């Protein structure tokens, strides 16, 4: 994961995910036992020397809104180096 905000995230993979594909993101932070489970859609793709970068917009319904709100609160209080985040 390269960037994350309340609206989505940017991630790098070795293989492309198709534009428009729906994805289920598991975002695990070191300070939280359970991962955040958030649905999203690939909205842009860019090939780089380090791999393929993807922009994923969260597609949050009422079932996932509380998790997204909690994640956004955490991100506004922390520096990126302290995230300890892993995406699966």
C-alpha atoms as a printed R data frame, in Angstrom:
   type eleno elety resid chain resno       x      y       z
1  ATOM     1    CA   UNK     A     1   0.000  0.000   0.000
2  ATOM     2    CA   UNK     A     2   1.436  3.341  -1.032
3  ATOM     3    CA   UNK     A     3  -1.280  5.818   0.017
4  ATOM     4    CA   UNK     A     4  -4.613  5.596   1.745
5  ATOM     5    CA   UNK     A     5  -7.365  8.101   2.441
6  ATOM     6    CA   UNK     A     6 -11.034  8.022   3.360
7  ATOM     7    CA   UNK     A     7 -11.886  7.756  -0.358
8  ATOM     8    CA   UNK     A     8  -9.564  4.975  -1.429
9  ATOM     9    CA   UNK     A     9  -5.972  3.871  -1.750
10 ATOM    10    CA   UNK     A    10  -3.043  3.409  -4.095
11 ATOM    11    CA   UNK     A    11  -1.257  0.089  -4.151
12 ATOM    12    CA   UNK     A    12   1.462 -1.603  -6.138
13 ATOM    13    CA   UNK     A    13   1.316 -5.176  -7.422
14 ATOM    14    CA   UNK     A    14   3.474 -7.290  -9.705
15 ATOM    15    CA   UNK     A    15   0.496 -8.218 -11.865
16 ATOM    16    CA   UNK     A    16  -2.227 -5.844 -13.017
17 ATOM    17    CA   UNK     A    17  -5.766 -5.908 -11.755
18 ATOM    18    CA   UNK     A    18  -8.211 -4.963 -14.495
19 ATOM    19    CA   UNK     A    19  -9.679 -1.478 -14.634
20 ATOM    20    CA   UNK     A    20 -13.178 -1.570 -13.153
21 ATOM    21    CA   UNK     A    21 -12.597 -4.811 -11.210
22 ATOM    22    CA   UNK     A    22 -14.210 -4.976  -7.801
23 ATOM    23    CA   UNK     A    23 -11.852 -5.951  -4.999
24 ATOM    24    CA   UNK     A    24 -12.258 -6.826  -1.330
25 ATOM    25    CA   UNK     A    25  -9.490 -5.162   0.657
26 ATOM    26    CA   UNK     A    26  -8.222 -6.455   3.974
27 ATOM    27    CA   UNK     A    27  -6.242 -3.710   5.663
28 ATOM    28    CA   UNK     A    28  -4.401 -4.946   8.733
29 ATOM    29    CA   UNK     A    29  -2.925 -2.333  11.050
30 ATOM    30    CA   UNK     A    30  -0.537 -3.320  13.792
31 ATOM    31    CA   UNK     A    31  -2.603 -1.453  16.396
32 ATOM    32    CA   UNK     A    32  -5.841 -3.348  15.638
33 ATOM    33    CA   UNK     A    33  -6.384 -7.079  16.028
34 ATOM    34    CA   UNK     A    34  -9.008 -7.498  13.289
35 ATOM    35    CA   UNK     A    35  -8.398 -6.283   9.716
36 ATOM    36    CA   UNK     A    36 -10.572 -3.654   8.104
37 ATOM    37    CA   UNK     A    37 -12.629 -5.311   5.338
38 ATOM    38    CA   UNK     A    38 -13.560 -2.780   2.684
39 ATOM    39    CA   UNK     A    39 -14.920 -3.253  -0.839
40 ATOM    40    CA   UNK     A    40 -13.516 -1.149  -3.655
41 ATOM    41    CA   UNK     A    41 -13.172 -0.765  -7.401
42 ATOM    42    CA   UNK     A    42 -10.021 -0.241  -9.488
43 ATOM    43    CA   UNK     A    43 -10.369  3.243 -11.000
44 ATOM    44    CA   UNK     A    44  -6.926  3.722 -12.571
45 ATOM    45    CA   UNK     A    45  -3.828  1.704 -13.464
46 ATOM    46    CA   UNK     A    46  -0.257  2.863 -14.121
47 ATOM    47    CA   UNK     A    47   2.748  0.708 -14.963
48 ATOM    48    CA   UNK     A    48   5.993  1.780 -13.291
49 ATOM    49    CA   UNK     A    49   9.524  0.405 -13.095
50 ATOM    50    CA   UNK     A    50   8.670 -1.029  -9.658
51 ATOM    51    CA   UNK     A    51   5.418 -2.746 -10.632
52 ATOM    52    CA   UNK     A    52   1.847 -1.874 -11.493
53 ATOM    53    CA   UNK     A    53   0.160  0.833  -9.420
54 ATOM    54    CA   UNK     A    54  -3.602  0.810  -8.967
55 ATOM    55    CA   UNK     A    55  -5.993  3.402  -7.652
56 ATOM    56    CA   UNK     A    56  -8.832  1.764  -5.732
57 ATOM    57    CA   UNK     A    57 -11.907  3.757  -4.703
58 ATOM    58    CA   UNK     A    58 -13.730  2.423  -1.668
59 ATOM    59    CA   UNK     A    59 -17.330  1.418  -2.390
60 ATOM    60    CA   UNK     A    60 -18.704  1.506   1.091
61 ATOM    61    CA   UNK     A    61 -22.264  0.636   1.988
62 ATOM    62    CA   UNK     A    62 -23.859  1.084   5.398
63 ATOM    63    CA   UNK     A    63 -22.397 -2.251   6.553
64 ATOM    64    CA   UNK     A    64 -18.823 -0.997   6.016
65 ATOM    65    CA   UNK     A    65 -19.198  2.721   6.818
66 ATOM    66    CA   UNK     A    66 -18.272  2.378  10.512
67 ATOM    67    CA   UNK     A    67 -15.031  0.579   9.607
68 ATOM    68    CA   UNK     A    68 -14.124  3.230   7.047
69 ATOM    69    CA   UNK     A    69 -14.873  6.019   9.529
70 ATOM    70    CA   UNK     A    70 -12.665  4.339  12.134
71 ATOM    71    CA   UNK     A    71  -9.845  3.860   9.617
72 ATOM    72    CA   UNK     A    72 -10.082  7.511   8.505
73 ATOM    73    CA   UNK     A    73  -9.922  8.707  12.141
74 ATOM    74    CA   UNK     A    74  -6.851  6.552  12.733
75 ATOM    75    CA   UNK     A    75  -5.108  7.808   9.592
76 ATOM    76    CA   UNK     A    76  -5.638 11.460  10.495
77 ATOM    77    CA   UNK     A    77  -3.959 10.851  13.865
78 ATOM    78    CA   UNK     A    78  -0.958  8.787  12.696
79 ATOM    79    CA   UNK     A    79   2.088  9.250  10.522
80 ATOM    80    CA   UNK     A    80   2.516  6.826   7.569
81 ATOM    81    CA   UNK     A    81   5.617  5.214   9.117
82 ATOM    82    CA   UNK     A    82   3.558  4.099  12.096
83 ATOM    83    CA   UNK     A    83   0.767  2.427  10.114
84 ATOM    84    CA   UNK     A    84   2.234 -1.052  10.065
85 ATOM    85    CA   UNK     A    85  -0.333 -1.773   7.353
86 ATOM    86    CA   UNK     A    86  -0.603 -4.888   5.214
87 ATOM    87    CA   UNK     A    87  -3.082 -5.439   2.404
88 ATOM    88    CA   UNK     A    88  -4.135 -8.905   1.278
